[in-house]
Amino acid sequence: MGILKNHISIISFLKPGLVKVFETDSKEENYYVEDGIIEFKNNCLSILTSNIFDIKKIDKKEFSNILAKAEKDVQNSDISDQAKYLVDHKIEVLKSLTLN
């Protein structure tokens, strides 16, 4: 999902994934978010999330711990199908990220 300048107001849920912020045509910042809610109103984007990590600054050990916990969580037979779907998605996203 992309939001450009002058987009209509929107509130939406976030799944675990990558958020790209373009401050200018040449400057892009990448963040990994666990989950959350976004609100875009009057050309201002607000992101409410439990965890956010700057891809350039995340510690590789911390990243490995997040991935290991997700892989452990997906094996739990007590989680709901919805929770399992989100954890599977989280694992897929984490494995696709390239860290500096």
N, C-alpha and C positions, 0 to 999 in steps of 0.2 A: 504494500500500500504506500502510495506517495502522496504528500500534501504539498501543494504549491502555494505561492503567495495569492491572496484573495480567494482562497478556497472557502466554501460555505462552512459554517460552524459544524463541528462534529465531535462526538464522544464515542470512543470505541475501546474494546478490550485488546490487550496485547498478549500474545503467546510468547514463550521464550524465543528470543531471536536477536537479530542484528538491527540496530537503529542507526541509520546514516543521517548525519546532519551536515547540510551544505550551507556554510556561512557565506561563501562566495563561489564563483565558478571554479576557482582553483583550490579552495580549501574545503576539505571534507573530514569530518570527525566520525569515527565508528565506535559504537557502544554495544555491548551485549547486555540485554535486559532479561531478567528471569520471567517476569509477567507484569501485568499492571493495567493501567487505564491511561488513555491519552485524551486530551481535550484541545481542540483547535478553535480559537475564537478571536476575531479581530486581528488576524495575522500573528497570533501568539500561540505557540505550542507548549502545553504543559504535559509532562510525563510523570505519572505516579507509579512507582514500582518498588518492590521489596528489595531488589538488588540491581545495581547497574555497575558495569565495569568498562572503563576506557580500554579498548583493545590494545592501544599502544603501551599502556602502563600496567596491564594485569600481570601479576606474578605467575610464571608457568606452573609453579607448585600449587598455587591456589586454584588455577585453572584445572589442573589434573585432579585435585580434590573434588571440585564441583562435578566433573565428569564421572569420577569414581562413585560419588554419592548417588548421582542420577542412575548409573548402571546398577547399583545396589537396590535403589528404590523400585526400579522397574521389575525386579525379581520378586518383590513382595506380593504374595497372592491375596493379601487383604485389601489392596487398593482397587478403587472402582475403575471401570473401563475408561471413563473420562479422564481420570487422573493418570492412568497408564498411557493414554493417547498423548497427553501433555508431556509426560516424562520421555516417551519415545521421541517426540518432536524435539524436546530439549537436547537429547543425546545426539540426534541427527544434526542439529544446528551446531552444537559444541564441536563435533567431529569435523564439521566443514570449515570452522574458523582457522585462519592462518595467523599465528601470533608472531610478533617481531622478536 
